[in-house]
Amino acid sequence: MTRVMHVPLRLDPFLLYLIAVVAAASVVPAQGRVAGAVGILADLAIAVLFFLQGAKLSRSAIVQGVGNWRLHGLVLGSTYLLFPALGLALLAGLRGAGNPLIVAGLLYLTLLPSTVQSSIAFTAIARGNVAAAVCSASLSNLIGIFLTPLLVGLLLRTGGGAAVSSWQAVESILLQLLAPFLAGHLLRPVIGGFVERHRKLLQPVDRGSILLVVYSAFSAAVVNGIWRRVGGVDLLAVVVLSAILLGGVMGANLLVARLARLPREDAIVLLFCGSKKSLVSGVPMAGALFAPAQVGLIVLPLMIFHQLQLFLCAALAGRYRQQAEQRDAVAVPRSDAEIAEASARTGLPIPEACRAGVTANLALLERHAATLRGTTVA
């Protein structure tokens, strides 16, 4: 019997770190000169973060998967069309209800690019098209640096009715996010090997940057009375609405994959890359696009959505992997040796005169099975 690998659901330790940072900012918020120093450190940390993101981007993997434009178009459509449409529907349904900045935060998260690392990781676990996932997720992030601020300026306004995007905010994003990203990618031939060899050592830099930005954002929010405006009902509502949003997008992506008759491997890419939203991109962008006092509330739905997507995607990736292993366990015998072994195991002898016909029929059967599964025969 084939051993089936299960991917357990577990709490991401990063969520605990986020909760601890929010608690620290609530008890000891950065104020005055300290807040200014923390803000400068956060800006520098984000520049380093995007520099490393650029250095990690593999050109060879992108070239390998770039030709599947149909799939990439579907992923981008889910990220920048389907998600914003559902976000606008939520905004219309919640108009006048709840905290306006939290409602704006729900719409904001729908305008963000997809994740990179976790989308690729879950695609690999589920036995999907990893090269296409690398290309789709990377393309989504590159486009998002330009498109997300534009969508925010067009679709999202704060509770006071003022536009949240400006040329100054776009300039900040270009200088703080895009410039370091491009610098890291251009230097990949020099530092790429070091970055690949020390991914685990550099991970604290990634997460530490986000935690520093979250502390800075929530410090400003606490000083401006965030916890006097947000209660348990608001948090529960964000959890429920985030779950509805995530489930709706995933269900739509599964339906689109079936209607488009995507191969199983590509359908997995659409499911995972097209339903994720990036905390790594979202938190720094919020700092550039919104007033400091608003950022804490704006990114609150994103932090909750981030954990929900990790839970659900881990469960789905484990299920897809289990299905793939079960499918491999009942593979059709193809070579003469495999056919002879199956014949001996089942006690069904194959006359020599029938052997060529049995081999041809089994090959035809495997092709039909692959067609029904939406895969290809190697």
N, C-alpha and C positions, 0 to 999 in steps of 0.2 A: 504494500500500500504506500502511495506517495505521501510523504510528510507535507502537510500544508502549513505555510507560514502565516501567522496571524500578526497584524499590526495593532498593538494594544492602544486603547485610548488612555492618554495620560495628560495631566496638566502640564503645559509648557512652563518650565521654570522662569522664562522671560516674563510671563504674566505676573508671577509673584514679585519679580523685580519691579515691574511697572507699578504694582499696587504699593510696594514699599516706598517707591519714589514719590508717588502721589501722597502717601501718608506723611512722608518726611516734609514735603512742600506744604502740607496742611498744618503741620505742627511748627516747623521752623522755615517759613518762606523767606526766600532771598529778597531783601529790600535795599533801597538806596544804592550806595556804591557797590555793595555786594551783588545786588541784582545786575548792575551794569557789568561787573566782572564775569559773573556767571553767563550773561548773554554773549559776551565776547568769546568765552571759552566754548560755548555751545556752537557759535558760528564757525570757529576753527575746527571743532570736532566734526561738524557736518561736512566741511570742505574735505577733511581727511577721509571721511566715510565715502563720499562720492568719488574721490581719487582712487580709493581701493576698489570700489565697484567698477570703475573703468578699467583698472588693471586686471580684474578678474574676467572681463568679457573676452571670450575666446573667439577670434575671427574665424578660425577653421570650423568651429561648430556652427557658427552663423552661416558660413558658406555652404556647409553640408545640408542645412535645413531650409535655406532661403528660397529654394525653388517652389516650395509648396504654398504658392500665393493664395490659393483658394482657402486653405486652412488658416493662414495668417489673417486673411480678410475676415473670416468668421470670428476669430479670436478678438481682433480689434473692434469688430462690430458689437460683440458682447460687452467689451470693456468700455467703449466710448459712445455706444448708441443705446443698447439695451439697458445697461446699468443707469445712465442718466435719465432715460425715459421712466424707469421705475422710481428713481429718486424724485423726479418731478411729480409723479403720481402721489408719492408719499407726502411731498410738500403740500400739494393741493388738498389732500385728505386731512392733513394736520394743521391747516391754516387756522390760526387763532387759538390752537390748543397746545399746551406745553410751553416749555422755554424756547423762545425763538432761536437762540443760538444753538441749542441741541438739535432742533429741527434742521437748522442750516448745516450742522455737522453731519447729519444723516445724508443730506444731499451732497455735501462736500466729498464724503467717502465714495460716492458713486462716480465721481469725476476723476478719480485717481487712476494711475496705471496699475497693471498687474504686478504681482510679486515676481521675483526671479528665482531665488534659491529654493523656496519651498515648492513653487510650481514645478520646477525641474525634478526635485527630489520625489514628490508624489507621483509624477509621471513615470519616473524610473521604477518606483516600487510597484506601480500598477502594470508594468510591462508595456508602456506606451512608447510613442515616437520621441525619444529624448532629444535628438538633434532638432526636430521641429519645435519642441518645447523651448529649447534654448533660444532659438531664433524668434519665436513669437513673444516670449517674455521679455527678451532684450529689446526687441522692436517696440513693444508696448511702453517700456520705460523711456526709451529715447524720444518717442513721440510725446509721451506724457509731460516731459520737461517743457515743451512748447504748448501742447494742447490743453493741459489741465488749467494753467492760469487763464487761458482764453475762455474756456468753458466756465470757470469760476466768475470771470468778469461778465459773461453773458447771462448766466443763469442764477447766480447766487447773490443775494443781498443780505446784509445783516438786519437785525431787528430794528435798527434805527432807520433803515431804508437807504443807507449810503452804499454805493458800490464798493466792493471789497478789493477789487483789483485796480492796479494803476501801472503806468509805465515804470514807475520806481520799483514796484514789486516785481515786475517782469525782469527789470535790470538786475535786481537782487538775486533772482533765481538763476539768471544766466551767469552771473559772476560767482555765486556761491555754490551752485549745483553743477551747471553744465561745464563751466571752464575746468574745475577740478576733474570731472568725469572724463572729459576729452584728454586732459593732460595725462591722467592715469592710463587711458587706453593707448595713447601714442607712445608712452613709455613701457608698455607691456613687453616689447622685445627685450628690454633691459631688466625689468623687475618682475616680469610675469612668472618666471620660474620660482623666484623667492616667495611670491604671493601664493602660488599653487602649493608649494611645499609646507607653508606655514598657515594654511587656512584656519586650522583650529586655534592657533595662537593669535591670529588676527581677529577672530570672531568677537572677543571682548571689546575690540575697538569699534566694531559695527554696533554692537548692542549698547556699549557705554555711551556712544554718541547720541543715540536715541534717548537713553535715560537722562542724559544731561539736558537735552532739549525739553523733554517732558517736565523735568524739575523746574527749569526756567519758566516754561509756559504755565505750569500750575502754581508756581509762586506768585506770578502776576495775577492769576485768576483768584487765588486765595486772598491776596491783598484787596482785590476788588469785590470780595464777598461771594465767591462761587458757591460755597456750601450753604449760604442763606437762600440761594435761588434753586438749588437742586436737592431733591429728596429721594427716598427709596422708590417712590412710584415712578419718578422720572427714569431712574436707572433700570427698573424692571421693564418699562415701556421701550427703552432703547434695546434691551436684550431681545424682546419679542419682535420688534420691528426689524432688527438686524437679522434675526433668524428667518423671518418671512422674506426679506430681501434676498438673502443667500439661497434659500430654498427655491424661490421663484426663478432666479437666474440659472441655477443648476438644472432645474427641471426644463427650462426653455432650451438650454444648451444640449441636453440629452435629446430633446425632440428635434432640434435643428440637425444634430448629427445623424439621426435616423432618416430624416427627410432628405438630407444631402447625401445619404448613403456613404458616409465616411467609413473607411476601414477602422477596425477596432482601435488600432494604435493612434490614429489621428483623432478619433472621438474622445479618447482619454485626454489628449492635449487640449482640445476645446473645453472639456469639462473642468480641468484644473487651471489652465492658464486664463480661461475666459470668465472664471468666477471668483478670482482672488483680487484683493486690493492691498496695495503696498503700504505698510506702516513706515518702512524706511524712507520712502519718498513723501508720504503724506504729512508726517510731522514737520520736517523742515519746510515744506512748501507752505504749510499753514502759518509757520512763523514769518514767512515772507509776505503772505497775502493778507493776513488779518492783523488787527491791532493786538498788542501783547495781552491786554486784558481779556480778549476774546478767544485766544488760542486754546486755552485749557478746555473750555466747553466745546469748542469746535472739534477737537481731536478725541473727545471722550467716546463718541459712537465708533470711531475708527478703531480704538483700542479694544472695544468690546467685540466688534465685527472680526477683528484680527484673530482673536482666540476662537471664536465660533468656527471660522473657516478652517483653522488648524484641526479642530476636533472632527468636523464632518469629513474633511478631505482625508484625514488619516484613516477613518473608518471605510470610506469608499476605496481608497488605494489598497487597503488590505483585502477587501472583497474582490476587487479586480485581479489582484495577484493570485488569490485562491482559485478563482475561475480559470486563470491562465495555467496554473499548475495542474488543475484537474483536467483541463483540455490536453495538456502535454502527456498526462498519464494514460490517456486513451487514444494516443496517436495511432494512425493507421500504419501497419508495417509496410515498408517500401522496398528495402533491399532483399536479395535472395536469402541472406542469412536471417533477417528479421521475419520473413515469411515462413522459413523452415522452423524457426523457433516457435512462432505462434501456432504452426501446424502441430508440432510435437506437444506443446503445452495444452492445447485444446483437444488433442486426440483425433483430429480430423486430417487424415492423410491426403496429400495432393498428388494425384497421378502425374508422372513426368510429362505426359502429353497435354495436361491441363495447366502446367506451371506458368507458361508464358501468358495464357489468357487470364489466370488469376492475378498475376503481377500487373497486367494492363488494367484490369477491372479495379484493383485496389488503388492504383494511381488515379484513375478516373473518380473513384469514390472520395479520395482525399481532396481532389480539386473541388468537387461539389461541396464537401464539408467546409473547406476554406471559404468558398463563396458565401455560404450561409452565415459563417462567422464574421465575414467582412475582413478576412485576412488574406495573405498570399502564401502560396506554397514555395518554399525555398528550392 
